[in-house]
Amino acid sequence: MADEDFLGEDEDVGGSDSAAGEKKRIGFIPGIVIQILKWAGVVLGAIIFIVTVVVITLRIMGPGTDPQTRVPRTEAYEARVPILEWHNVMGDSAESIRGSTADTPRRTFMVRPYIGYEPGRQTVLTELIARNIQIREIISIYFSSRTASQLEGVDNRERVKRELRAEINRILSEGQIREIAFDEYQIVEF
């Protein structure tokens, strides 16, 4: 029995050691919690610092500055198409500007352009009439220097309009044209 008491005491001693180990664990868990709280405080402090800097910067810039998210207003974003006055480049005749493209074998183009300008701009109309031969030549040279693949299709047709508008506006001194439209636009093989 003495041996049993002795073993029982050992068990108690081991039990008391394990109880002391549990106390260390209890002390260890608050150490981790303290580390977590310390890092959470550092992150929270950094966030508060950044927000403060942003708020101060925005107040210094003031309400007079435009926000960067505003989309600039251009013709591409306008919903309404303006009403224009139109000038027939070919005059009263029903003729078209004809010529051949830069393809091999050559293809024939036939176009009847109209030039749109702002209503009431009599000086623009006067200059368009005075420069009618030059405008026909610009259009003829433009189409003759392109291949059919560069002229055909909706996207290419819109590009042709933009480029011709820029070329014609370059020679005008009394105003600017706003649009070019084609009553006839054909590229055919002959």
CYANA upper distance limits for C-alpha pairs under 8 A (distance plus 0.5 A):
  1 MET  CA      5 ASP  CA      6.65
  2 ALA  CA      6 PHE  CA      6.48
  3 ASP  CA      7 LEU  CA      6.62
  4 GLU  CA      8 GLY  CA      6.39
  5 ASP  CA      9 GLU  CA      6.48
  6 PHE  CA     10 ASP  CA      6.77
  7 LEU  CA     11 GLU  CA      6.64
  8 GLY  CA     12 ASP  CA      6.69
  9 GLU  CA     13 VAL  CA      6.48
 10 ASP  CA     14 GLY  CA      6.43
 11 GLU  CA     15 GLY  CA      6.34
 12 ASP  CA     16 SER  CA      6.46
 13 VAL  CA     17 ASP  CA      6.67
 14 GLY  CA     18 SER  CA      6.63
 15 GLY  CA     19 ALA  CA      6.58
 16 SER  CA     20 ALA  CA      6.72
 17 ASP  CA     21 GLY  CA      6.74
 18 SER  CA     22 GLU  CA      6.69
 19 ALA  CA     23 LYS  CA      6.88
 20 ALA  CA     24 LYS  CA      7.04
 21 GLY  CA     25 ARG  CA      6.88
 22 GLU  CA     26 ILE  CA      6.65
 23 LYS  CA     27 GLY  CA      6.70
 24 LYS  CA     28 PHE  CA      6.46
 25 ARG  CA     29 ILE  CA      6.69
 26 ILE  CA     30 PRO  CA      7.42
 27 GLY  CA     31 GLY  CA      7.12
 28 PHE  CA     32 ILE  CA      7.09
 29 ILE  CA     33 VAL  CA      6.78
 30 PRO  CA     34 ILE  CA      6.47
 31 GLY  CA     35 GLN  CA      6.82
 32 ILE  CA     36 ILE  CA      6.67
 33 VAL  CA     37 LEU  CA      6.55
 34 ILE  CA     38 LYS  CA      6.50
 35 GLN  CA     39 TRP  CA      6.81
 36 ILE  CA     40 ALA  CA      6.54
 37 LEU  CA     41 GLY  CA      6.55
 38 LYS  CA     42 VAL  CA      6.89
 39 TRP  CA     43 VAL  CA      6.69
 40 ALA  CA     44 LEU  CA      6.51
 41 GLY  CA     45 GLY  CA      6.46
 42 VAL  CA     46 ALA  CA      6.70
 43 VAL  CA     47 ILE  CA      6.76
 44 LEU  CA     48 ILE  CA      6.72
 45 GLY  CA     49 PHE  CA      6.63
 46 ALA  CA     50 ILE  CA      6.69
 47 ILE  CA     51 VAL  CA      6.65
 48 ILE  CA     52 THR  CA      6.59
 49 PHE  CA     53 VAL  CA      6.75
 50 ILE  CA     54 VAL  CA      6.74
 51 VAL  CA     55 VAL  CA      6.65
 52 THR  CA     56 ILE  CA      6.64
 53 VAL  CA     57 THR  CA      6.55
 54 VAL  CA     58 LEU  CA      6.65
 55 VAL  CA     59 ARG  CA      6.74
 56 ILE  CA     60 ILE  CA      6.69
 57 THR  CA     61 MET  CA      6.74
 58 LEU  CA     62 GLY  CA      6.80
 59 ARG  CA     63 PRO  CA      8.17
 61 MET  CA     65 THR  CA      7.38
 66 ASP  CA     70 ARG  CA      8.17
 73 ARG  CA     77 TYR  CA      6.91
 73 ARG  CA     78 GLU  CA      8.03
 74 THR  CA     78 GLU  CA      7.20
 83 ILE  CA    118 GLU  CA      8.24
 83 ILE  CA    119 PRO  CA      8.12
 84 LEU  CA    116 GLY  CA      6.06
 84 LEU  CA    117 TYR  CA      6.02
 84 LEU  CA    118 GLU  CA      5.77
 84 LEU  CA    119 PRO  CA      6.13
 85 GLU  CA    116 GLY  CA      6.00
 85 GLU  CA    117 TYR  CA      6.01
 85 GLU  CA    118 GLU  CA      6.70
 85 GLU  CA    119 PRO  CA      5.78
 86 TRP  CA    114 TYR  CA      6.62
 86 TRP  CA    115 ILE  CA      5.90
 86 TRP  CA    116 GLY  CA      4.94
 86 TRP  CA    117 TYR  CA      6.97
 87 HIS  CA    114 TYR  CA      5.99
 87 HIS  CA    115 ILE  CA      5.53
 87 HIS  CA    116 GLY  CA      6.87
 87 HIS  CA    125 LEU  CA      7.79
 87 HIS  CA    128 LEU  CA      8.26
 88 ASN  CA     92 ASP  CA      7.90
 88 ASN  CA    113 PRO  CA      7.17
 88 ASN  CA    114 TYR  CA      5.20
 88 ASN  CA    115 ILE  CA      7.07
 89 VAL  CA    112 ARG  CA      8.10
 89 VAL  CA    113 PRO  CA      6.56
 89 VAL  CA    114 TYR  CA      6.33
 89 VAL  CA    115 ILE  CA      7.57
 89 VAL  CA    132 ASN  CA      6.85
 89 VAL  CA    135 ILE  CA      8.09
 89 VAL  CA    136 ARG  CA      7.54
 90 MET  CA     94 ALA  CA      7.91
 90 MET  CA     95 GLU  CA      7.07
 90 MET  CA     96 SER  CA      7.47
 90 MET  CA     97 ILE  CA      8.34
 90 MET  CA    112 ARG  CA      7.60
 90 MET  CA    113 PRO  CA      8.07
 95 GLU  CA    112 ARG  CA      7.78
 96 SER  CA    110 MET  CA      6.32
 96 SER  CA    111 VAL  CA      5.80
 96 SER  CA    112 ARG  CA      5.25
 96 SER  CA    184 GLU  CA      8.07
 97 ILE  CA    109 PHE  CA      8.37
 97 ILE  CA    110 MET  CA      6.13
 97 ILE  CA    111 VAL  CA      5.76
 97 ILE  CA    112 ARG  CA      6.64
 97 ILE  CA    136 ARG  CA      7.91
 97 ILE  CA    140 SER  CA      7.31
 98 ARG  CA    108 THR  CA      7.53
 98 ARG  CA    109 PHE  CA      6.05
 98 ARG  CA    110 MET  CA      5.10
 98 ARG  CA    111 VAL  CA      7.17
 98 ARG  CA    140 SER  CA      7.91
 99 GLY  CA    108 THR  CA      6.14
 99 GLY  CA    109 PHE  CA      6.04
 99 GLY  CA    110 MET  CA      7.47
 99 GLY  CA    140 SER  CA      7.43
 99 GLY  CA    143 PHE  CA      8.23
 99 GLY  CA    144 SER  CA      7.05
100 SER  CA    106 ARG  CA      6.44
100 SER  CA    107 ARG  CA      5.89
100 SER  CA    108 THR  CA      4.84
100 SER  CA    109 PHE  CA      6.36
100 SER  CA    143 PHE  CA      8.21
100 SER  CA    144 SER  CA      6.15
101 THR  CA    106 ARG  CA      6.27
101 THR  CA    107 ARG  CA      5.91
101 THR  CA    108 THR  CA      6.63
101 THR  CA    109 PHE  CA      7.25
101 THR  CA    143 PHE  CA      6.71
101 THR  CA    144 SER  CA      4.96
101 THR  CA    145 SER  CA      6.87
101 THR  CA    146 ARG  CA      6.33
101 THR  CA    147 THR  CA      5.98
101 THR  CA    148 ALA  CA      7.03
102 ALA  CA    106 ARG  CA      6.87
102 ALA  CA    107 ARG  CA      8.30
102 ALA  CA    144 SER  CA      6.29
102 ALA  CA    145 SER  CA      5.94
102 ALA  CA    146 ARG  CA      5.87
102 ALA  CA    147 THR  CA      5.45
102 ALA  CA    148 ALA  CA      8.25
103 ASP  CA    107 ARG  CA      6.89
103 ASP  CA    146 ARG  CA      8.20
103 ASP  CA    147 THR  CA      5.60
103 ASP  CA    148 ALA  CA      7.23
106 ARG  CA    189 GLU  CA      7.96
106 ARG  CA    190 PHE  CA      8.25
107 ARG  CA    148 ALA  CA      7.62
107 ARG  CA    187 ILE  CA      7.18
107 ARG  CA    188 VAL  CA      6.25
107 ARG  CA    189 GLU  CA      5.26
107 ARG  CA    190 PHE  CA      6.72
108 THR  CA    187 ILE  CA      6.17
108 THR  CA    188 VAL  CA      5.76
108 THR  CA    189 GLU  CA      6.63
108 THR  CA    190 PHE  CA      7.23
109 PHE  CA    143 PHE  CA      7.86
109 PHE  CA    185 TYR  CA      7.99
109 PHE  CA    186 GLN  CA      6.07
109 PHE  CA    187 ILE  CA      4.95
109 PHE  CA    188 VAL  CA      6.87
110 MET  CA    184 GLU  CA      7.40
110 MET  CA    185 TYR  CA      6.43
110 MET  CA    186 GLN  CA      5.68
110 MET  CA    187 ILE  CA      7.05
111 VAL  CA    182 PHE  CA      7.11
111 VAL  CA    183 ASP  CA      7.91
111 VAL  CA    184 GLU  CA      5.46
111 VAL  CA    185 TYR  CA      5.06
111 VAL  CA    186 GLN  CA      6.89
112 ARG  CA    182 PHE  CA      5.96
112 ARG  CA    183 ASP  CA      5.91
112 ARG  CA    184 GLU  CA      5.44
112 ARG  CA    185 TYR  CA      7.30
113 PRO  CA    180 ILE  CA      7.24
113 PRO  CA    181 ALA  CA      6.25
113 PRO  CA    182 PHE  CA      4.96
113 PRO  CA    183 ASP  CA      6.84
113 PRO  CA    184 GLU  CA      7.88
114 TYR  CA    180 ILE  CA      6.23
114 TYR  CA    181 ALA  CA      5.68
114 TYR  CA    182 PHE  CA      6.51
114 TYR  CA    183 ASP  CA      7.85
115 ILE  CA    177 ILE  CA      7.37
115 ILE  CA    178 ARG  CA      8.31
115 ILE  CA    179 GLU  CA      6.51
115 ILE  CA    180 ILE  CA      5.22
115 ILE  CA    181 ALA  CA      7.01
116 GLY  CA    177 ILE  CA      6.46
116 GLY  CA    178 ARG  CA      6.15
116 GLY  CA    179 GLU  CA      5.29
116 GLY  CA    180 ILE  CA      6.41
116 GLY  CA    181 ALA  CA      8.11
117 TYR  CA    121 ARG  CA      7.92
117 TYR  CA    124 VAL  CA      7.91
117 TYR  CA    125 LEU  CA      8.45
117 TYR  CA    176 GLN  CA      7.64
117 TYR  CA    177 ILE  CA      5.20
117 TYR  CA    178 ARG  CA      5.68
117 TYR  CA    179 GLU  CA      7.31
118 GLU  CA    177 ILE  CA      7.94
118 GLU  CA    178 ARG  CA      7.56
121 ARG  CA    125 LEU  CA      7.22
122 GLN  CA    126 THR  CA      6.62
123 THR  CA    127 GLU  CA      6.69
123 THR  CA    174 GLU  CA      6.65
123 THR  CA    175 GLY  CA      7.94
124 VAL  CA    128 LEU  CA      6.59
124 VAL  CA    174 GLU  CA      6.25
124 VAL  CA    175 GLY  CA      5.99
124 VAL  CA    176 GLN  CA      7.67
124 VAL  CA    177 ILE  CA      8.31
125 LEU  CA    129 ILE  CA      6.70
126 THR  CA    130 ALA  CA      6.72
127 GLU  CA    131 ARG  CA      6.51
127 GLU  CA    172 LEU  CA      7.74
127 GLU  CA    174 GLU  CA      7.34
128 LEU  CA    132 ASN  CA      6.26
128 LEU  CA    172 LEU  CA      8.47
131 ARG  CA    135 ILE  CA      6.67
132 ASN  CA    136 ARG  CA      6.75
133 ILE  CA    137 GLU  CA      6.72
134 GLN  CA    138 ILE  CA      6.68
135 ILE  CA    139 ILE  CA      6.77
135 ILE  CA    168 ILE  CA      7.09
136 ARG  CA    140 SER  CA      6.55
137 GLU  CA    141 ILE  CA      6.49
138 ILE  CA    142 TYR  CA      6.52
138 ILE  CA    164 LEU  CA      8.38
138 ILE  CA    167 GLU  CA      7.97
138 ILE  CA    168 ILE  CA      8.01
139 ILE  CA    143 PHE  CA      6.80
139 ILE  CA    164 LEU  CA      7.51
140 SER  CA    144 SER  CA      6.55
141 ILE  CA    145 SER  CA      6.56
142 TYR  CA    146 ARG  CA      7.26
142 TYR  CA    164 LEU  CA      8.26
143 PHE  CA    147 THR  CA      8.47
143 PHE  CA    151 LEU  CA      8.28
146 ARG  CA    150 GLN  CA      6.63
146 ARG  CA    151 LEU  CA      7.47
147 THR  CA    151 LEU  CA      7.10
148 ALA  CA    152 GLU  CA      6.43
148 ALA  CA    187 ILE  CA      7.18
150 GLN  CA    156 ASN  CA      6.75
151 LEU  CA    156 ASN  CA      5.98
151 LEU  CA    157 ARG  CA      6.70
151 LEU  CA    160 VAL  CA      7.64
151 LEU  CA    187 ILE  CA      8.36
152 GLU  CA    156 ASN  CA      6.48
152 GLU  CA    157 ARG  CA      7.06
152 GLU  CA    187 ILE  CA      7.73
153 GLY  CA    157 ARG  CA      6.57
154 VAL  CA    158 GLU  CA      6.82
155 ASP  CA    159 ARG  CA      6.82
156 ASN  CA    160 VAL  CA      6.55
157 ARG  CA    161 LYS  CA      6.81
158 GLU  CA    162 ARG  CA      6.87
159 ARG  CA    163 GLU  CA      6.66
160 VAL  CA    164 LEU  CA      6.50
161 LYS  CA    165 ARG  CA      6.51
161 LYS  CA    179 GLU  CA      8.02
161 LYS  CA    180 ILE  CA      6.24
161 LYS  CA    181 ALA  CA      7.83
162 ARG  CA    166 ALA  CA      6.80
162 ARG  CA    180 ILE  CA      8.45
163 GLU  CA    167 GLU  CA      6.76
164 LEU  CA    168 ILE  CA      6.59
164 LEU  CA    180 ILE  CA      8.20
165 ARG  CA    169 ASN  CA      6.50
165 ARG  CA    177 ILE  CA      7.40
165 ARG  CA    178 ARG  CA      7.95
165 ARG  CA    179 GLU  CA      7.17
165 ARG  CA    180 ILE  CA      6.97
166 ALA  CA    170 ARG  CA      6.62
167 GLU  CA    171 ILE  CA      7.54
168 ILE  CA    172 LEU  CA      7.11
168 ILE  CA    177 ILE  CA      8.30
169 ASN  CA    175 GLY  CA      8.31
169 ASN  CA    176 GLN  CA      5.98
169 ASN  CA    177 ILE  CA      6.83
172 LEU  CA    176 GLN  CA      7.23
